[in-house]
């Protein structure tokens, strides 16, 4: 009797969990930075122009690139 209740509880719980899981949201912006981005070892992104000159340094924060330099 108890095993049947536990099994049903686990079955219902496993079905309900994905419904409450938060899905990542894609952020679309109109004016995204232009150029080539390369990820560095420390987790920052460096932006280069078409000639290979460094333009800026960005850090990923909550799905958005925030300029740090």
mmCIF file of the N, C-alpha and C atoms, coordinates in Angstrom:
data_MODEL
# 
_entry.id   MODEL 
# 
loop_
_atom_site.group_PDB 
_atom_site.id 
_atom_site.type_symbol 
_atom_site.label_atom_id 
_atom_site.label_alt_id 
_atom_site.label_comp_id 
_atom_site.label_asym_id 
_atom_site.label_entity_id 
_atom_site.label_seq_id 
_atom_site.pdbx_PDB_ins_code 
_atom_site.Cartn_x 
_atom_site.Cartn_y 
_atom_site.Cartn_z 
_atom_site.occupancy 
_atom_site.B_iso_or_equiv 
_atom_site.pdbx_formal_charge 
_atom_site.auth_seq_id 
_atom_site.auth_comp_id 
_atom_site.auth_asym_id 
_atom_site.auth_atom_id 
_atom_site.pdbx_PDB_model_num 
ATOM 1   N N  . UNK A 1 1  ? 0.821  -1.193 0.000   1.00 0.00 ? 1  UNK A N  1 
ATOM 2   C CA . UNK A 1 1  ? 0.000  0.000  0.000   1.00 0.00 ? 1  UNK A CA 1 
ATOM 3   C C  . UNK A 1 1  ? 0.868  1.262  0.000   1.00 0.00 ? 1  UNK A C  1 
ATOM 4   N N  . UNK A 1 2  ? 1.866  1.297  0.906   1.00 0.00 ? 2  UNK A N  1 
ATOM 5   C CA . UNK A 1 2  ? 2.718  2.478  0.992   1.00 0.00 ? 2  UNK A CA 1 
ATOM 6   C C  . UNK A 1 2  ? 3.624  2.596  -0.223  1.00 0.00 ? 2  UNK A C  1 
ATOM 7   N N  . UNK A 1 3  ? 4.094  1.500  -0.746  1.00 0.00 ? 3  UNK A N  1 
ATOM 8   C CA . UNK A 1 3  ? 4.959  1.527  -1.927  1.00 0.00 ? 3  UNK A CA 1 
ATOM 9   C C  . UNK A 1 3  ? 4.208  2.080  -3.137  1.00 0.00 ? 3  UNK A C  1 
ATOM 10  N N  . UNK A 1 4  ? 2.949  1.749  -3.222  1.00 0.00 ? 4  UNK A N  1 
ATOM 11  C CA . UNK A 1 4  ? 2.148  2.245  -4.334  1.00 0.00 ? 4  UNK A CA 1 
ATOM 12  C C  . UNK A 1 4  ? 1.984  3.763  -4.233  1.00 0.00 ? 4  UNK A C  1 
ATOM 13  N N  . UNK A 1 5  ? 1.746  4.277  -3.014  1.00 0.00 ? 5  UNK A N  1 
ATOM 14  C CA . UNK A 1 5  ? 1.598  5.719  -2.809  1.00 0.00 ? 5  UNK A CA 1 
ATOM 15  C C  . UNK A 1 5  ? 2.916  6.437  -3.089  1.00 0.00 ? 5  UNK A C  1 
ATOM 16  N N  . UNK A 1 6  ? 4.015  5.849  -2.659  1.00 0.00 ? 6  UNK A N  1 
ATOM 17  C CA . UNK A 1 6  ? 5.326  6.466  -2.902  1.00 0.00 ? 6  UNK A CA 1 
ATOM 18  C C  . UNK A 1 6  ? 5.626  6.500  -4.394  1.00 0.00 ? 6  UNK A C  1 
ATOM 19  N N  . UNK A 1 7  ? 5.333  5.418  -5.081  1.00 0.00 ? 7  UNK A N  1 
ATOM 20  C CA . UNK A 1 7  ? 5.565  5.365  -6.519  1.00 0.00 ? 7  UNK A CA 1 
ATOM 21  C C  . UNK A 1 7  ? 4.727  6.415  -7.251  1.00 0.00 ? 7  UNK A C  1 
ATOM 22  N N  . UNK A 1 8  ? 3.471  6.546  -6.894  1.00 0.00 ? 8  UNK A N  1 
ATOM 23  C CA . UNK A 1 8  ? 2.591  7.541  -7.530  1.00 0.00 ? 8  UNK A CA 1 
ATOM 24  C C  . UNK A 1 8  ? 3.075  8.957  -7.224  1.00 0.00 ? 8  UNK A C  1 
ATOM 25  N N  . UNK A 1 9  ? 3.499  9.196  -5.984  1.00 0.00 ? 9  UNK A N  1 
ATOM 26  C CA . UNK A 1 9  ? 4.021  10.512 -5.611  1.00 0.00 ? 9  UNK A CA 1 
ATOM 27  C C  . UNK A 1 9  ? 5.267  10.858 -6.423  1.00 0.00 ? 9  UNK A C  1 
ATOM 28  N N  . UNK A 1 10 ? 6.194  9.917  -6.553  1.00 0.00 ? 10 UNK A N  1 
ATOM 29  C CA . UNK A 1 10 ? 7.404  10.172 -7.330  1.00 0.00 ? 10 UNK A CA 1 
ATOM 30  C C  . UNK A 1 10 ? 7.089  10.376 -8.807  1.00 0.00 ? 10 UNK A C  1 
ATOM 31  N N  . UNK A 1 11 ? 6.141  9.645  -9.320  1.00 0.00 ? 11 UNK A N  1 
ATOM 32  C CA . UNK A 1 11 ? 5.747  9.798  -10.713 1.00 0.00 ? 11 UNK A CA 1 
ATOM 33  C C  . UNK A 1 11 ? 5.153  11.182 -10.964 1.00 0.00 ? 11 UNK A C  1 
ATOM 34  N N  . UNK A 1 12 ? 4.252  11.614 -10.117 1.00 0.00 ? 12 UNK A N  1 
ATOM 35  C CA . UNK A 1 12 ? 3.642  12.941 -10.257 1.00 0.00 ? 12 UNK A CA 1 
ATOM 36  C C  . UNK A 1 12 ? 4.688  14.039 -10.065 1.00 0.00 ? 12 UNK A C  1 
ATOM 37  N N  . UNK A 1 13 ? 5.564  13.862 -9.093  1.00 0.00 ? 13 UNK A N  1 
ATOM 38  C CA . UNK A 1 13 ? 6.609  14.847 -8.818  1.00 0.00 ? 13 UNK A CA 1 
ATOM 39  C C  . UNK A 1 13 ? 7.560  14.966 -10.011 1.00 0.00 ? 13 UNK A C  1 
ATOM 40  N N  . UNK A 1 14 ? 7.926  13.856 -10.630 1.00 0.00 ? 14 UNK A N  1 
ATOM 41  C CA . UNK A 1 14 ? 8.844  13.905 -11.768 1.00 0.00 ? 14 UNK A CA 1 
ATOM 42  C C  . UNK A 1 14 ? 8.183  14.540 -12.988 1.00 0.00 ? 14 UNK A C  1 
ATOM 43  N N  . UNK A 1 15 ? 6.879  14.466 -13.097 1.00 0.00 ? 15 UNK A N  1 
ATOM 44  C CA . UNK A 1 15 ? 6.183  15.109 -14.209 1.00 0.00 ? 15 UNK A CA 1 
ATOM 45  C C  . UNK A 1 15 ? 6.027  16.608 -13.963 1.00 0.00 ? 15 UNK A C  1 
ATOM 46  N N  . UNK A 1 16 ? 5.851  17.016 -12.712 1.00 0.00 ? 16 UNK A N  1 
ATOM 47  C CA . UNK A 1 16 ? 5.617  18.425 -12.394 1.00 0.00 ? 16 UNK A CA 1 
ATOM 48  C C  . UNK A 1 16 ? 6.892  19.255 -12.399 1.00 0.00 ? 16 UNK A C  1 
ATOM 49  N N  . UNK A 1 17 ? 8.032  18.679 -12.079 1.00 0.00 ? 17 UNK A N  1 
ATOM 50  C CA . UNK A 1 17 ? 9.280  19.443 -11.969 1.00 0.00 ? 17 UNK A CA 1 
ATOM 51  C C  . UNK A 1 17 ? 9.633  20.178 -13.264 1.00 0.00 ? 17 UNK A C  1 
ATOM 52  N N  . UNK A 1 18 ? 9.592  19.544 -14.451 1.00 0.00 ? 18 UNK A N  1 
ATOM 53  C CA . UNK A 1 18 ? 9.937  20.306 -15.661 1.00 0.00 ? 18 UNK A CA 1 
ATOM 54  C C  . UNK A 1 18 ? 8.995  21.478 -15.934 1.00 0.00 ? 18 UNK A C  1 
ATOM 55  N N  . UNK A 1 19 ? 7.776  21.421 -15.444 1.00 0.00 ? 19 UNK A N  1 
ATOM 56  C CA . UNK A 1 19 ? 6.840  22.522 -15.664 1.00 0.00 ? 19 UNK A CA 1 
ATOM 57  C C  . UNK A 1 19 ? 7.257  23.768 -14.901 1.00 0.00 ? 19 UNK A C  1 
ATOM 58  N N  . UNK A 1 20 ? 7.938  23.603 -13.783 1.00 0.00 ? 20 UNK A N  1 
ATOM 59  C CA . UNK A 1 20 ? 8.366  24.746 -12.982 1.00 0.00 ? 20 UNK A CA 1 
ATOM 60  C C  . UNK A 1 20 ? 9.791  25.177 -13.267 1.00 0.00 ? 20 UNK A C  1 
ATOM 61  N N  . UNK A 1 21 ? 10.499 24.451 -14.112 1.00 0.00 ? 21 UNK A N  1 
ATOM 62  C CA . UNK A 1 21 ? 11.880 24.798 -14.422 1.00 0.00 ? 21 UNK A CA 1 
ATOM 63  C C  . UNK A 1 21 ? 11.910 26.087 -15.236 1.00 0.00 ? 21 UNK A C  1 
ATOM 64  N N  . UNK A 1 22 ? 12.858 26.945 -14.923 1.00 0.00 ? 22 UNK A N  1 
ATOM 65  C CA . UNK A 1 22 ? 12.970 28.209 -15.623 1.00 0.00 ? 22 UNK A CA 1 
ATOM 66  C C  . UNK A 1 22 ? 13.777 28.009 -16.896 1.00 0.00 ? 22 UNK A C  1 
ATOM 67  N N  . UNK A 1 23 ? 13.243 28.473 -17.998 1.00 0.00 ? 23 UNK A N  1 
ATOM 68  C CA . UNK A 1 23 ? 13.945 28.355 -19.268 1.00 0.00 ? 23 UNK A CA 1 
ATOM 69  C C  . UNK A 1 23 ? 14.757 29.617 -19.500 1.00 0.00 ? 23 UNK A C  1 
ATOM 70  N N  . UNK A 1 24 ? 15.948 29.477 -20.087 1.00 0.00 ? 24 UNK A N  1 
ATOM 71  C CA . UNK A 1 24 ? 16.745 30.675 -20.350 1.00 0.00 ? 24 UNK A CA 1 
ATOM 72  C C  . UNK A 1 24 ? 16.073 31.554 -21.400 1.00 0.00 ? 24 UNK A C  1 
ATOM 73  N N  . UNK A 1 25 ? 16.164 32.846 -21.185 1.00 0.00 ? 25 UNK A N  1 
ATOM 74  C CA . UNK A 1 25 ? 15.534 33.787 -22.098 1.00 0.00 ? 25 UNK A CA 1 
ATOM 75  C C  . UNK A 1 25 ? 16.599 34.371 -23.019 1.00 0.00 ? 25 UNK A C  1 
ATOM 76  N N  . UNK A 1 26 ? 16.298 34.378 -24.308 1.00 0.00 ? 26 UNK A N  1 
ATOM 77  C CA . UNK A 1 26 ? 17.217 34.975 -25.261 1.00 0.00 ? 26 UNK A CA 1 
ATOM 78  C C  . UNK A 1 26 ? 16.944 36.462 -25.308 1.00 0.00 ? 26 UNK A C  1 
ATOM 79  N N  . UNK A 1 27 ? 17.999 37.214 -25.289 1.00 0.00 ? 27 UNK A N  1 
ATOM 80  C CA . UNK A 1 27 ? 17.892 38.670 -25.291 1.00 0.00 ? 27 UNK A CA 1 
ATOM 81  C C  . UNK A 1 27 ? 18.242 39.179 -26.683 1.00 0.00 ? 27 UNK A C  1 
ATOM 82  N N  . UNK A 1 28 ? 17.309 39.855 -27.290 1.00 0.00 ? 28 UNK A N  1 
ATOM 83  C CA . UNK A 1 28 ? 17.530 40.423 -28.601 1.00 0.00 ? 28 UNK A CA 1 
ATOM 84  C C  . UNK A 1 28 ? 17.643 41.933 -28.460 1.00 0.00 ? 28 UNK A C  1 
ATOM 85  N N  . UNK A 1 29 ? 18.729 42.471 -28.968 1.00 0.00 ? 29 UNK A N  1 
ATOM 86  C CA . UNK A 1 29 ? 18.931 43.918 -28.922 1.00 0.00 ? 29 UNK A CA 1 
ATOM 87  C C  . UNK A 1 29 ? 19.075 44.446 -30.341 1.00 0.00 ? 29 UNK A C  1 
ATOM 88  N N  . UNK A 1 30 ? 18.693 45.679 -30.515 1.00 0.00 ? 30 UNK A N  1 
ATOM 89  C CA . UNK A 1 30 ? 18.783 46.272 -31.842 1.00 0.00 ? 30 UNK A CA 1 
ATOM 90  C C  . UNK A 1 30 ? 20.214 46.680 -32.185 1.00 0.00 ? 30 UNK A C  1 
ATOM 91  N N  . UNK A 1 31 ? 20.922 47.267 -31.248 1.00 0.00 ? 31 UNK A N  1 
ATOM 92  C CA . UNK A 1 31 ? 22.257 47.794 -31.516 1.00 0.00 ? 31 UNK A CA 1 
ATOM 93  C C  . UNK A 1 31 ? 23.322 46.937 -30.827 1.00 0.00 ? 31 UNK A C  1 
ATOM 94  N N  . UNK A 1 32 ? 23.544 45.752 -31.354 1.00 0.00 ? 32 UNK A N  1 
ATOM 95  C CA . UNK A 1 32 ? 24.583 44.896 -30.797 1.00 0.00 ? 32 UNK A CA 1 
ATOM 96  C C  . UNK A 1 32 ? 25.958 45.408 -31.218 1.00 0.00 ? 32 UNK A C  1 
ATOM 97  N N  . UNK A 1 33 ? 26.977 45.212 -30.397 1.00 0.00 ? 33 UNK A N  1 
ATOM 98  C CA . UNK A 1 33 ? 28.322 45.638 -30.780 1.00 0.00 ? 33 UNK A CA 1 
ATOM 99  C C  . UNK A 1 33 ? 28.794 44.876 -32.018 1.00 0.00 ? 33 UNK A C  1 
ATOM 100 N N  . UNK A 1 34 ? 29.437 45.576 -32.935 1.00 0.00 ? 34 UNK A N  1 
ATOM 101 C CA . UNK A 1 34 ? 29.921 44.971 -34.165 1.00 0.00 ? 34 UNK A CA 1 
ATOM 102 C C  . UNK A 1 34 ? 31.380 44.578 -34.000 1.00 0.00 ? 34 UNK A C  1 
ATOM 103 N N  . UNK A 1 35 ? 31.816 43.578 -34.752 1.00 0.00 ? 35 UNK A N  1 
ATOM 104 C CA . UNK A 1 35 ? 33.201 43.141 -34.709 1.00 0.00 ? 35 UNK A CA 1 
ATOM 105 C C  . UNK A 1 35 ? 33.300 41.678 -34.356 1.00 0.00 ? 35 UNK A C  1 
ATOM 106 N N  . UNK A 1 36 ? 34.524 41.232 -34.152 1.00 0.00 ? 36 UNK A N  1 
ATOM 107 C CA . UNK A 1 36 ? 34.790 39.843 -33.805 1.00 0.00 ? 36 UNK A CA 1 
ATOM 108 C C  . UNK A 1 36 ? 35.051 39.746 -32.312 1.00 0.00 ? 36 UNK A C  1 
ATOM 109 N N  . UNK A 1 37 ? 34.424 38.760 -31.670 1.00 0.00 ? 37 UNK A N  1 
ATOM 110 C CA . UNK A 1 37 ? 34.606 38.557 -30.250 1.00 0.00 ? 37 UNK A CA 1 
ATOM 111 C C  . UNK A 1 37 ? 35.379 37.264 -30.024 1.00 0.00 ? 37 UNK A C  1 
ATOM 112 N N  . UNK A 1 38 ? 36.318 37.326 -29.088 1.00 0.00 ? 38 UNK A N  1 
ATOM 113 C CA . UNK A 1 38 ? 37.060 36.132 -28.696 1.00 0.00 ? 38 UNK A CA 1 
ATOM 114 C C  . UNK A 1 38 ? 37.034 36.034 -27.180 1.00 0.00 ? 38 UNK A C  1 
ATOM 115 N N  . UNK A 1 39 ? 36.766 34.823 -26.676 1.00 0.00 ? 39 UNK A N  1 
ATOM 116 C CA . UNK A 1 39 ? 36.712 34.603 -25.240 1.00 0.00 ? 39 UNK A CA 1 
ATOM 117 C C  . UNK A 1 39 ? 38.118 34.351 -24.716 1.00 0.00 ? 39 UNK A C  1 
ATOM 118 N N  . UNK A 1 40 ? 38.457 35.014 -23.610 1.00 0.00 ? 40 UNK A N  1 
ATOM 119 C CA . UNK A 1 40 ? 39.773 34.819 -23.011 1.00 0.00 ? 40 UNK A CA 1 
ATOM 120 C C  . UNK A 1 40 ? 39.703 33.775 -21.902 1.00 0.00 ? 40 UNK A C  1 
ATOM 121 N N  . UNK A 1 41 ? 40.845 33.444 -21.342 1.00 0.00 ? 41 UNK A N  1 
ATOM 122 C CA . UNK A 1 41 ? 40.906 32.410 -20.302 1.00 0.00 ? 41 UNK A CA 1 
ATOM 123 C C  . UNK A 1 41 ? 40.188 32.807 -19.016 1.00 0.00 ? 41 UNK A C  1 
ATOM 124 N N  . UNK A 1 42 ? 40.177 34.103 -18.707 1.00 0.00 ? 42 UNK A N  1 
ATOM 125 C CA . UNK A 1 42 ? 39.547 34.548 -17.461 1.00 0.00 ? 42 UNK A CA 1 
ATOM 126 C C  . UNK A 1 42 ? 38.042 34.779 -17.599 1.00 0.00 ? 42 UNK A C  1 
ATOM 127 N N  . UNK A 1 43 ? 37.467 34.461 -18.760 1.00 0.00 ? 43 UNK A N  1 
ATOM 128 C CA . UNK A 1 43 ? 36.025 34.541 -18.931 1.00 0.00 ? 43 UNK A CA 1 
ATOM 129 C C  . UNK A 1 43 ? 35.518 35.832 -19.536 1.00 0.00 ? 43 UNK A C  1 
ATOM 130 N N  . UNK A 1 44 ? 36.395 36.761 -19.857 1.00 0.00 ? 44 UNK A N  1 
ATOM 131 C CA . UNK A 1 44 ? 35.968 37.999 -20.501 1.00 0.00 ? 44 UNK A CA 1 
ATOM 132 C C  . UNK A 1 44 ? 36.016 37.825 -22.014 1.00 0.00 ? 44 UNK A C  1 
ATOM 133 N N  . UNK A 1 45 ? 35.338 38.716 -22.701 1.00 0.00 ? 45 UNK A N  1 
ATOM 134 C CA . UNK A 1 45 ? 35.310 38.703 -24.160 1.00 0.00 ? 45 UNK A CA 1 
ATOM 135 C C  . UNK A 1 45 ? 36.000 39.953 -24.665 1.00 0.00 ? 45 UNK A C  1 
ATOM 136 N N  . UNK A 1 46 ? 36.884 39.783 -25.652 1.00 0.00 ? 46 UNK A N  1 
ATOM 137 C CA . UNK A 1 46 ? 37.597 40.905 -26.241 1.00 0.00 ? 46 UNK A CA 1 
ATOM 138 C C  . UNK A 1 46 ? 37.035 41.134 -27.637 1.00 0.00 ? 46 UNK A C  1 
ATOM 139 N N  . UNK A 1 47 ? 36.745 42.395 -27.947 1.00 0.00 ? 47 UNK A N  1 
ATOM 140 C CA . UNK A 1 47 ? 36.166 42.771 -29.235 1.00 0.00 ? 47 UNK A CA 1 
ATOM 141 C C  . UNK A 1 47 ? 37.262 43.339 -30.126 1.00 0.00 ? 47 UNK A C  1 
ATOM 142 N N  . UNK A 1 48 ? 37.345 42.823 -31.355 1.00 0.00 ? 48 UNK A N  1 
ATOM 143 C CA . UNK A 1 48 ? 38.310 43.289 -32.339 1.00 0.00 ? 48 UNK A CA 1 
ATOM 144 C C  . UNK A 1 48 ? 37.568 43.819 -33.560 1.00 0.00 ? 48 UNK A C  1 
ATOM 145 N N  . UNK A 1 49 ? 38.150 44.850 -34.212 1.00 0.00 ? 49 UNK A N  1 
ATOM 146 C CA . UNK A 1 49 ? 37.550 45.339 -35.450 1.00 0.00 ? 49 UNK A CA 1 
ATOM 147 C C  . UNK A 1 49 ? 38.061 44.509 -36.627 1.00 0.00 ? 49 UNK A C  1 
ATOM 148 N N  . UNK A 1 50 ? 37.713 44.910 -37.845 1.00 0.00 ? 50 UNK A N  1 
ATOM 149 C CA . UNK A 1 50 ? 38.075 44.134 -39.031 1.00 0.00 ? 50 UNK A CA 1 
ATOM 150 C C  . UNK A 1 50 ? 39.577 44.112 -39.289 1.00 0.00 ? 50 UNK A C  1 
ATOM 151 N N  . UNK A 1 51 ? 40.319 45.092 -38.760 1.00 0.00 ? 51 UNK A N  1 
ATOM 152 C CA . UNK A 1 51 ? 41.773 45.141 -38.953 1.00 0.00 ? 51 UNK A CA 1 
ATOM 153 C C  . UNK A 1 51 ? 42.541 44.417 -37.846 1.00 0.00 ? 51 UNK A C  1 
ATOM 154 N N  . UNK A 1 52 ? 41.830 43.895 -36.852 1.00 0.00 ? 52 UNK A N  1 
ATOM 155 C CA . UNK A 1 52 ? 42.479 43.174 -35.758 1.00 0.00 ? 52 UNK A CA 1 
ATOM 156 C C  . UNK A 1 52 ? 42.835 44.041 -34.567 1.00 0.00 ? 52 UNK A C  1 
ATOM 157 N N  . UNK A 1 53 ? 42.389 45.293 -34.565 1.00 0.00 ? 53 UNK A N  1 
ATOM 158 C CA . UNK A 1 53 ? 42.665 46.195 -33.450 1.00 0.00 ? 53 UNK A CA 1 
ATOM 159 C C  . UNK A 1 53 ? 41.648 45.960 -32.338 1.00 0.00 ? 53 UNK A C  1 
ATOM 160 N N  . UNK A 1 54 ? 42.129 45.945 -31.098 1.00 0.00 ? 54 UNK A N  1 
ATOM 161 C CA . UNK A 1 54 ? 41.267 45.714 -29.941 1.00 0.00 ? 54 UNK A CA 1 
ATOM 162 C C  . UNK A 1 54 ? 40.382 46.943 -29.713 1.00 0.00 ? 54 UNK A C  1 
ATOM 163 N N  . UNK A 1 55 ? 39.085 46.717 -29.646 1.00 0.00 ? 55 UNK A N  1 
ATOM 164 C CA . UNK A 1 55 ? 38.136 47.814 -29.451 1.00 0.00 ? 55 UNK A CA 1 
ATOM 165 C C  . UNK A 1 55 ? 37.698 47.906 -27.991 1.00 0.00 ? 55 UNK A C  1 
ATOM 166 N N  . UNK A 1 56 ? 37.316 46.775 -27.399 1.00 0.00 ? 56 UNK A N  1 
ATOM 167 C CA . UNK A 1 56 ? 36.810 46.815 -26.033 1.00 0.00 ? 56 UNK A CA 1 
ATOM 168 C C  . UNK A 1 56 ? 36.855 45.452 -25.374 1.00 0.00 ? 56 UNK A C  1 
ATOM 169 N N  . UNK A 1 57 ? 36.582 45.452 -24.074 1.00 0.00 ? 57 UNK A N  1 
ATOM 170 C CA . UNK A 1 57 ? 36.537 44.229 -23.285 1.00 0.00 ? 57 UNK A CA 1 
ATOM 171 C C  . UNK A 1 57 ? 35.181 44.143 -22.622 1.00 0.00 ? 57 UNK A C  1 
ATOM 172 N N  . UNK A 1 58 ? 34.570 42.974 -22.688 1.00 0.00 ? 58 UNK A N  1 
ATOM 173 C CA . UNK A 1 58 ? 33.230 42.767 -22.160 1.00 0.00 ? 58 UNK A CA 1 
ATOM 174 C C  . UNK A 1 58 ? 33.216 41.585 -21.211 1.00 0.00 ? 58 UNK A C  1 
ATOM 175 N N  . UNK A 1 59 ? 32.246 41.592 -20.298 1.00 0.00 ? 59 UNK A N  1 
ATOM 176 C CA . UNK A 1 59 ? 32.034 40.474 -19.396 1.00 0.00 ? 59 UNK A CA 1 
ATOM 177 C C  . UNK A 1 59 ? 30.577 40.060 -19.496 1.00 0.00 ? 59 UNK A C  1 
ATOM 178 N N  . UNK A 1 60 ? 30.344 38.739 -19.508 1.00 0.00 ? 60 UNK A N  1 
ATOM 179 C CA . UNK A 1 60 ? 28.991 38.220 -19.617 1.00 0.00 ? 60 UNK A CA 1 
ATOM 180 C C  . UNK A 1 60 ? 28.341 38.251 -18.241 1.00 0.00 ? 60 UNK A C  1 
ATOM 181 N N  . UNK A 1 61 ? 27.194 38.951 -18.144 1.00 0.00 ? 61 UNK A N  1 
ATOM 182 C CA . UNK A 1 61 ? 26.500 39.088 -16.874 1.00 0.00 ? 61 UNK A CA 1 
ATOM 183 C C  . UNK A 1 61 ? 25.008 38.890 -17.125 1.00 0.00 ? 61 UNK A C  1 
ATOM 184 N N  . UNK A 1 62 ? 24.449 37.794 -16.625 1.00 0.00 ? 62 UNK A N  1 
ATOM 185 C CA . UNK A 1 62 ? 23.025 37.470 -16.788 1.00 0.00 ? 62 UNK A CA 1 
ATOM 186 C C  . UNK A 1 62 ? 22.605 37.446 -18.257 1.00 0.00 ? 62 UNK A C  1 
ATOM 187 N N  . UNK A 1 63 ? 23.445 36.889 -19.107 1.00 0.00 ? 63 UNK A N  1 
ATOM 188 C CA . UNK A 1 63 ? 23.099 36.767 -20.516 1.00 0.00 ? 63 UNK A CA 1 
ATOM 189 C C  . UNK A 1 63 ? 23.345 38.018 -21.350 1.00 0.00 ? 63 UNK A C  1 
ATOM 190 N N  . UNK A 1 64 ? 23.909 39.053 -20.755 1.00 0.00 ? 64 UNK A N  1 
ATOM 191 C CA . UNK A 1 64 ? 24.189 40.295 -21.468 1.00 0.00 ? 64 UNK A CA 1 
ATOM 192 C C  . UNK A 1 64 ? 25.674 40.593 -21.397 1.00 0.00 ? 64 UNK A C  1 
ATOM 193 N N  . UNK A 1 65 ? 26.202 41.167 -22.478 1.00 0.00 ? 65 UNK A N  1 
ATOM 194 C CA . UNK A 1 65 ? 27.592 41.593 -22.472 1.00 0.00 ? 65 UNK A CA 1 
ATOM 195 C C  . UNK A 1 65 ? 27.670 42.999 -21.890 1.00 0.00 ? 65 UNK A C  1 
ATOM 196 N N  . UNK A 1 66 ? 28.399 43.150 -20.803 1.00 0.00 ? 66 UNK A N  1 
ATOM 197 C CA . UNK A 1 66 ? 28.588 44.452 -20.167 1.00 0.00 ? 66 UNK A CA 1 
ATOM 198 C C  . UNK A 1 66 ? 30.020 44.902 -20.423 1.00 0.00 ? 66 UNK A C  1 
ATOM 199 N N  . UNK A 1 67 ? 30.169 46.115 -20.932 1.00 0.00 ? 67 UNK A N  1 
ATOM 200 C CA . UNK A 1 67 ? 31.509 46.645 -21.228 1.00 0.00 ? 67 UNK A CA 1 
ATOM 201 C C  . UNK A 1 67 ? 32.226 47.006 -19.949 1.00 0.00 ? 67 UNK A C  1 
ATOM 202 N N  . UNK A 1 68 ? 33.472 46.517 -19.819 1.00 0.00 ? 68 UNK A N  1 
ATOM 203 C CA . UNK A 1 68 ? 34.251 46.827 -18.619 1.00 0.00 ? 68 UNK A CA 1 
ATOM 204 C C  . UNK A 1 68 ? 35.440 47.726 -18.931 1.00 0.00 ? 68 UNK A C  1 
ATOM 205 N N  . UNK A 1 69 ? 35.893 47.771 -20.182 1.00 0.00 ? 69 UNK A N  1 
ATOM 206 C CA . UNK A 1 69 ? 36.989 48.671 -20.564 1.00 0.00 ? 69 UNK A CA 1 
ATOM 207 C C  . UNK A 1 69 ? 36.709 49.261 -21.924 1.00 0.00 ? 69 UNK A C  1 
# 
